[in-house]
Amino acid sequence: MGTQDCLEQDKLETAFTGFLNKHPDIKTQTSLAVAVSGGPDSMALAHFICQWSVLEKKEIHILTVDHGLRDAAKAEAEQVARWTEQQNAKNITHQILRWEGDKPDTSIMEEARHARYDLIADYCQHHNIKTVFVAHHQNDQAETFLIRFAKGSGLDGLAGMSALQSYSEDLKIARPFLNISKQNLIKYCDSNAVDFASDPSNENEKYLRPRLRQSMTVLEKEGLTPKRLASLSNRLRRARHALEVMSERAYQNCLKEENEQQVILNFNMLSVEPEEITFRVVKRAAHHIRGHDGYGIRMDRLESLLDSLLTRPELFKPRTLGGLIFALKDKNSALYIEKE
């Protein structure tokens, strides 16, 4: 192995070891899944984890989803299956998961993503697998930042993808290579003679991410590289974590009553918190009642409600938002958030 080959290997090993050190419970799991499309990113991940699994005696399930959207998809999935067989390892298996049925006419990439993760989650549930590795990398993180920035996301959205994210109560998505560039992953494949396929949809300007890749060329000339955008996401993620800890503490301090129908908060205590903490506490209360993380309550509308509430509480009238009623009671000392 040449010097350049060793450098690429070392980069991936450093990233992977650092990831496992932060999430040691994954080391205790005997079966793990890897989502592999056949492209350079996921093939690099698959090759690396397969090498690691032999030493660690882990059972690896390589999962390839055939969305049925391109004629070449079936052949690419079968290519991954052949590559898996060539590893000649009893601890490594491959499964092709197919998205059956009619396909939507609009938002096809988004719907395909949902279908892909649902198929993977269903497989993992049936095989008692708690973690699936995916090959999102530094360039993906940068693109995610730009997409969310264009949509007006707040700090939480701009913090980008997390290295370990809960998909459901039973499954976590692991992204150990978020700080590795796409170019590094391609070089890793070349260094280890790992064949990969190219998905033409990645260049189709009909879709958002390929269009953003075109804009990245311009941004890089101004110094805004994928590495810098990914670093910014990392810093925002640290800030998000700190705010989450502080807002949870404030929520518990302000909480007067909590059940499935309503949350009552001490408004006198809540109103002296920093505005961002107040926002998160109220959103946390809405989350508790609604049972999910806020879809249906637009961020700008909740901000407008809180602005009215905090600026002139004596003039605040009960308001409905996202199926909830927000009202000040008990001589404006308590904020009631209730189901409509």
C-alpha positions in Angstrom: 0.0 0.0 0.0 1.4 3.4 -1.1 1.8 6.5 1.0 -1.4 8.0 -0.4 -3.3 4.8 0.1 -2.2 4.8 3.8 -3.3 8.4 4.2 -6.9 7.6 3.0 -7.0 4.5 5.2 -5.9 6.5 8.2 -8.5 9.3 7.6 -11.3 6.8 7.6 -9.9 4.8 10.6 -9.5 8.0 12.6 -13.1 9.1 11.8 -14.5 5.7 12.6 -12.6 5.2 15.8 -13.7 8.6 17.0 -17.3 7.9 16.2 -17.2 4.6 18.1 -15.5 6.2 21.1 -18.4 8.7 21.3 -21.0 6.0 20.9 -19.5 3.0 22.7 -22.8 1.1 22.9 -22.5 0.3 19.2 -19.4 -1.7 20.0 -21.5 -4.2 22.1 -23.9 -4.9 19.2 -23.3 -8.2 17.4 -25.3 -7.4 14.3 -25.1 -4.2 12.3 -26.5 -3.0 8.9 -24.9 -0.9 6.2 -27.0 0.9 3.6 -25.2 0.5 0.2 -26.4 1.9 -3.1 -23.3 0.9 -5.1 -21.9 4.4 -5.4 -18.4 5.4 -4.3 -19.5 6.8 -0.9 -21.4 3.7 0.3 -19.0 1.2 -1.3 -16.1 2.8 0.6 -18.2 2.6 3.8 -19.1 -1.0 3.1 -15.5 -2.1 2.4 -14.2 -0.3 5.5 -16.9 -1.8 7.8 -16.5 -5.3 6.3 -12.7 -5.2 7.0 -13.4 -4.0 10.6 -16.1 -6.5 11.2 -13.8 -9.5 10.6 -11.5 -8.3 13.4 -14.4 -7.4 15.7 -16.4 -10.6 14.9 -19.6 -8.6 14.0 -22.4 -9.8 11.7 -22.9 -7.3 8.9 -26.0 -7.0 6.8 -25.4 -5.0 3.6 -28.7 -3.6 2.4 -29.3 -2.3 -1.1 -32.7 -0.7 -2.0 -33.9 -0.9 -5.6 -36.4 1.9 -5.9 -37.4 0.7 -9.4 -37.0 4.2 -10.8 -34.1 3.6 -13.2 -33.5 0.7 -15.6 -29.9 0.3 -14.3 -30.9 0.1 -10.6 -31.5 -3.7 -10.6 -28.1 -4.3 -12.2 -26.4 -2.0 -9.7 -28.0 -3.8 -6.7 -26.9 -7.1 -8.2 -23.4 -5.7 -8.6 -23.3 -5.0 -4.8 -24.5 -8.5 -4.2 -21.7 -10.0 -6.2 -19.2 -7.8 -4.5 -20.5 -9.0 -1.1 -20.0 -12.6 -2.2 -16.5 -11.9 -3.3 -15.6 -10.9 0.3 -16.0 -14.6 1.0 -16.8 -13.9 4.7 -19.5 -15.9 6.6 -20.3 -12.9 8.8 -21.3 -10.7 5.8 -24.6 -11.0 4.0 -26.4 -9.0 1.3 -30.1 -8.3 0.8 -31.9 -6.4 -2.0 -34.9 -4.5 -0.7 -37.4 -3.4 -3.4 -39.8 -0.5 -3.4 -42.9 -2.1 -4.9 -46.1 -0.5 -6.1 -47.0 2.7 -7.9 -44.6 5.6 -7.7 -45.7 9.2 -7.0 -45.7 11.8 -9.8 -44.3 14.6 -7.6 -41.6 14.9 -4.9 -40.2 11.6 -6.1 -36.7 12.0 -4.5 -38.2 12.8 -1.1 -40.7 9.9 -1.3 -38.0 7.5 -2.4 -36.0 8.5 0.6 -38.9 7.8 2.9 -39.5 4.4 1.2 -35.8 3.6 1.5 -35.6 4.1 5.2 -38.9 2.4 5.8 -37.7 -0.7 4.0 -34.4 -0.7 5.9 -36.1 -0.1 9.2 -38.5 -3.0 8.5 -35.6 -5.4 7.7 -33.6 -4.3 10.8 -36.6 -4.9 13.0 -37.1 -8.4 11.7 -33.4 -9.2 12.2 -33.0 -7.5 15.6 -30.6 -4.9 14.3 -30.3 -1.6 16.3 -28.0 0.4 14.1 -27.7 1.0 10.3 -24.6 2.8 8.9 -25.0 5.2 6.0 -22.4 7.0 4.0 -23.3 10.6 4.4 -20.1 12.7 4.2 -18.8 16.2 4.4 -20.2 17.3 1.0 -23.6 16.0 1.9 -23.5 18.0 5.2 -22.6 21.1 3.2 -25.5 20.5 0.8 -27.9 19.9 3.7 -26.9 23.2 5.2 -27.6 25.1 2.0 -30.9 23.4 1.4 -32.1 24.3 4.9 -30.6 27.8 4.7 -32.6 28.4 1.5 -35.8 27.2 3.2 -35.3 29.6 6.2 -34.4 27.0 8.8 -33.4 28.1 12.3 -30.3 27.0 14.2 -31.6 23.4 14.7 -32.0 22.9 11.0 -28.7 24.5 10.1 -26.9 22.3 12.5 -27.3 19.6 9.8 -27.2 15.9 10.2 -26.2 14.2 13.4 -23.5 11.5 13.5 -26.0 9.3 15.4 -29.7 9.9 15.0 -32.8 8.0 16.2 -35.0 6.8 13.3 -37.4 5.0 15.6 -37.5 3.6 19.1 -35.7 0.5 17.8 -33.3 1.9 15.1 -30.5 4.4 15.0 -28.8 5.9 11.9 -25.0 6.1 12.1 -23.0 8.5 10.0 -19.3 8.0 11.0 -17.9 9.8 7.9 -19.6 13.3 8.2 -16.1 14.9 8.4 -14.7 12.9 5.4 -14.9 14.5 1.9 -16.4 12.7 -1.0 -13.1 12.9 -2.8 -11.4 11.1 0.1 -14.0 8.3 -0.2 -13.4 8.0 -4.0 -9.7 7.8 -3.4 -10.3 5.1 -0.8 -12.2 3.1 -3.3 -9.4 3.5 -5.9 -6.7 2.6 -3.4 -8.5 -0.6 -2.4 -9.7 -1.6 -6.0 -13.4 -1.2 -4.9 -15.6 -0.9 -8.0 -18.6 1.5 -7.8 -21.4 2.7 -10.0 -22.4 6.2 -10.9 -26.1 7.3 -10.5 -27.0 9.7 -13.3 -29.7 11.3 -11.1 -26.9 12.8 -9.1 -26.2 15.0 -12.1 -29.8 15.7 -13.1 -30.6 19.4 -12.5 -34.2 18.5 -12.3 -33.5 17.7 -8.7 -32.4 20.1 -5.9 -29.1 18.6 -4.7 -27.5 18.4 -8.2 -28.4 22.1 -8.7 -26.9 22.9 -5.4 -23.7 21.2 -6.4 -23.5 23.6 -9.3 -23.7 26.5 -6.9 -21.1 25.0 -4.7 -18.6 25.5 -7.5 -19.2 29.3 -7.3 -19.2 29.4 -3.5 -15.9 27.5 -3.3 -14.2 30.2 -5.4 -15.2 32.6 -2.7 -13.8 30.4 0.0 -17.0 28.8 1.1 -15.9 25.2 0.7 -17.8 22.1 1.8 -15.3 21.7 4.6 -16.1 25.2 6.0 -19.8 24.6 5.7 -19.6 21.3 7.4 -17.5 22.9 10.2 -20.1 25.6 10.6 -22.8 22.8 11.0 -20.6 21.2 13.7 -20.4 24.5 15.6 -24.1 25.0 15.3 -24.7 21.5 16.5 -22.7 22.2 19.6 -24.8 25.3 20.2 -28.0 23.4 19.6 -27.0 20.8 22.2 -26.3 23.5 24.8 -29.6 25.2 24.1 -31.4 21.8 24.4 -29.9 21.2 27.8 -30.7 24.7 29.0 -34.3 24.7 27.7 -35.0 21.3 29.2 -33.8 22.6 32.6 -36.0 25.7 32.2 -39.0 23.5 31.1 -38.8 21.5 34.3 -38.3 24.6 36.4 -41.4 26.3 34.9 -43.6 23.3 34.7 -46.7 23.4 36.9 -48.8 20.7 35.4 -48.4 18.2 32.5 -50.8 15.6 31.0 -51.9 14.4 27.6 -54.4 17.3 27.2 -52.5 20.3 28.5 -49.3 21.8 29.9 -49.3 24.6 32.4 -46.2 26.7 32.7 -45.2 29.4 35.3 -45.3 32.4 33.0 -43.5 34.7 35.5 -40.5 32.4 35.5 -40.7 31.6 31.8 -40.9 35.3 30.7 -37.5 36.2 32.3 -35.7 33.4 30.4 -33.7 34.4 27.2 -36.1 34.5 24.2 -34.6 31.4 22.5 -35.1 29.4 25.7 -38.7 30.5 26.0 -39.3 29.5 22.4 -37.9 26.1 23.0 -39.8 25.6 26.2 -43.1 26.4 24.5 -42.3 24.2 21.6 -41.4 21.4 24.0 -44.8 21.7 25.6 -46.5 21.6 22.2 -44.4 18.5 21.4 -45.6 16.8 24.6 -49.3 17.4 23.8 -49.1 16.7 20.1 -47.0 13.7 20.4 -44.5 14.6 17.6 -41.9 17.2 16.9 -43.9 20.1 15.7 -45.0 19.4 12.1 -48.0 21.5 11.5 -46.8 24.4 13.7 -44.7 26.7 11.5 -41.7 28.3 13.2 -42.6 31.8 12.1 -46.1 31.5 13.5 -44.9 30.3 16.8 -42.4 33.1 16.9 -45.2 35.6 16.2 -47.3 34.2 19.0 -44.5 34.4 21.5 -43.6 38.0 20.4 -47.2 39.0 21.3 -47.1 37.1 24.5 -43.8 38.5 25.8 -44.2 42.1 24.5 -47.6 42.9 25.9 -48.8 40.0 28.1 -51.6 42.1 29.6 -53.1 42.4 26.1 -52.6 38.8 25.0 -55.8 37.1 24.0 -56.2 33.3 23.8 -54.9 32.1 20.4 -55.1 28.8 18.5 -52.1 27.4 16.7 -51.5 23.9 15.4 -54.6 22.5 17.1 -53.6 24.0 20.5 -55.0 26.8 22.5 -52.5 29.2 24.1 -53.8 31.3 26.9 -52.6 33.3 29.9 -54.6 32.7 33.1 -54.4 33.1 36.9 -53.8 36.9 36.6 -51.3 36.3 33.8 -49.0 34.2 36.0 -49.6 30.9 34.1 -49.4 30.0 30.5 -51.9 27.3 29.6 -51.3 25.2 26.4 -54.2 22.9 25.7 -55.7 20.7 23.0 -58.3 22.6 21.0 
